Amino acid sequence: MRPRRVPLAAQIFLALGLGILAGLCLTGAPELAAGWIAPFGTIFLNLLQFLVVPLVFCSILSGLFSLGDVRAVGSIGVKALVYYTITTAGAIVLALALASLFRGLFPVLDLESGGAYQPPEPGGPLDTLVNLFPSNIVAPFADAAMLQVIAAALLLGFGTLSAGERGRPAADLAESVNAVCMRVMGFLVRLSPLGVFCLMAPVVAENGPRILGSLGLVLLCAYLGYALHALLVYSATVKLLGGISPLAFFRGMLPAIVLAFSSASSMGALPLNLACTERLGARREVAAFVLPLGATLNMDGTAIYQGVCAVFIAACYGVDLTLGQMASIVLTATLASIGTAGVPGAGVVMLTMVLESVGLPVAGIGLVMGVDRIFDMGRTAVNITGDAACALAVSRMEVRAAARRRAKD
């Protein structure tokens, strides 16, 4: 009889515990952890950074291609995309506001990443907008300028769709590279227990037990953001646009929410989500289009996670984020949301991108990666709830639009 394989989540939790234990044992000799354990954590981070640019670029292209002909998407697709974009941006703003309130409770730790960290010089008010557009196709990839990578993906993606059949070979190539990147990402995710151990042990060894309480604070901040966003934004959506009471909505969605929370998989919860939204009154043809689209593009929970963790990591490095940097986080997380779907460990990859967009050390993800599964459960539940709220709202708007057209005829 073959032994049962330990789930990856359990491996990561075990690695987190062992890393904390090893760090506590090495508090008297942190140079041992820095010299013999930290380098392997650095290797793991280097592999993530190596993959993040092609993964984000090809994932965004693949997400766009899933829409087919942009002109044929019609009113349903346009409404869903607008809703997902606005709620994701709102989610990241809420996360930054909450994390800023918690910032005084986050510790300033003795952390280094390649020497003392120097925050970037603040630029002009429109620098973020100017830096969004690359001057050539190679520089964004060579410099890992993630905002420019996203802009390039959007431009090339819409160009490929507009080219029709002549653009099909480019689409096939992008989707093939995306599949390869996700396979490589799967390999890296399997290494994440080792990466968590090697990233956590040196941090605890250098800072002692005081870092442990901060993880509870950042989780509390994130889950408070999840709850507020769901209760305020989705309640208003289903009441004002969907025509049903928030209480009936959350009661009807409870089975799908529980499945998403326990599995941390938006795609895995999709069939049950579809059934719940249909029972709540969504038209099947609308829900069947909007929900898979949301599972690909709508990442409100992930956006909250990125905002909270970015402020937490900045606080640990003693960095005060400027309004310009916060605006960059909002823009990066919103645009990157279409690049996170179907990728195991995508929250960590996107957090890497957000940190790079504002010049924060990527090594800071080691502070939160060990409890990423706990973050992931909450953010997945938020994501699928947002998909359902959008499906109900768009379904009712389409019914009203059809009634108006019949009245005119």
Secondary structure, 3 states (H helix, E strand, C coil): CCCCCCCHHHHHHHHHHHHHHHHHHCCCCHHHHHHHCHHHHHHHHHHHHHHHHHHHHHHHHHHHHCCCCHHHHHHHHHHHHHHHHHHHHHHHHHHHHHHHHHHHHCCCCCCCCCCCCCCCCCCCCCHHHHHCCCCCCCHHHHCCCHHHHHHHHHHHHHHHHHCHHHHHHHHHHHHHHHHHHHHHHHHHHHCHHHHHHHHHHHHHHHHCCHHHHHHHHHHHHHHHHHHHHHHHHHHHHHHHHCCCCHHHHHHHHHHHHHHHHHHCCCCCCHHHHHHHHHHCCCCHHHHHHHHHHHHHHCCHHHHHHHHHHHHHHHHHCCCCCCHHHHHHHHHHHHHHHHHCCCCCCHHHHHHHHHHHHCCCCHHHHHHCHHHHHHHHHHHHHHHHHHHHHHHHHHHHHHHHHHHHHHHHC
